[in-house]
Amino acid sequence: MKDSILAALIVILFWAALPFLCTGVVGGPPQGESAAPAADARPTDPQATDTPDEAWDSNAPASNPAAPAPEAADGFDARFRLPVLRGSEIESMDLHTYLTGVLLAEMPSSFEDEAKKAQAVASRTYCLRSYLHRRHDGAAVCVNSGCCQGWRDPSAAAPEDRARAEAAVTATDGLVIRYQGALIDATFFSCSGGQTESAAAVWGSDLPYLQAVESPGEEGATHFSDETRIPLDDFRAALAEQDGAVSFPEALGGWVGAVTYTPGGGVDRMELGGRPFSGTWLRKRFGLRSTVFTLELTAEEAVFTTKGYGHRVGMSQYGADAMARAGNRFTEILKWYYQGVTVEAY
Ligand SMILES: [Zn+2]
């Protein structure tokens, strides 16, 4: 009991000390599960720049003044038309409605308001970046959470949930995240397991704002820790199929060799049957929640114990909620998970 109180205190102290730890962070007073949190908000092209294709851009800058407006009805989001792919149809949706639906689909309604605002800004940044680069032919984004961002029709949501999601969108109207002037690839995920991952470790391309950072306070997350059990024969066959040179000695103790780790604590490479396998491949092949895992072999099974859920690059949603509970504002949350960025009007 005493240990858990101490752990909670450490988490609160860690997040409460953030304004003193990071530069450029705005200080502020503390503010105040129907949807599943995102497992993996997908990466977009890391090389993409901020230059719009003019023929594509129907939202001319003149009709979208940069200054954020406090009221949803006449703000930037209400005026910006976003072509959204729903099924096989492209629907022209105002950004306010789109982002409200994204919040309802991507973040549990029980989360703190400041976490919701951080999510709204990240999701706005994501879709505007997609808008500039035609993620989908003829549409900026689709409503599939495995591809772009999930979306739930706000008119079908419980009025209270809708009101809270809408309030977070309105409070951050028109705000986006930039790094050296360009919209960032605002990736996010459900739960880091205690530390996020660098983009380089997962996607191979280093992005200065997507680095591994600590993310305490996620212990209450649905998938903070999980177990995945694979029948030993299947495990062995999958490895042999991937690399014909694997060789497994009779004693199980000789199956697992050296393990190297990423900056964010994930498995970078694990030697199995005398051959190296990447953590990202193992995660994908065996359906692991994340690349932060330990492996135990029994006579019948390969047992993976994972921490966290998702690719772990960018903003942790459960971490954002923990930061909000410790009194951080959405700008502080964003500047923690996306290092060296600015939060400003589009
Ligand atoms: Zn998509």
Boltz pocket constraint, residues with backbone or C-beta under 6 A from the ligand:
constraints:
  - pocket:
      binder: B
      contacts: [[A, 135], [A, 136], [A, 141], [A, 142], [A, 143], [A, 144], [A, 147], [A, 148], [A, 149]]
      max_distance: 6.0
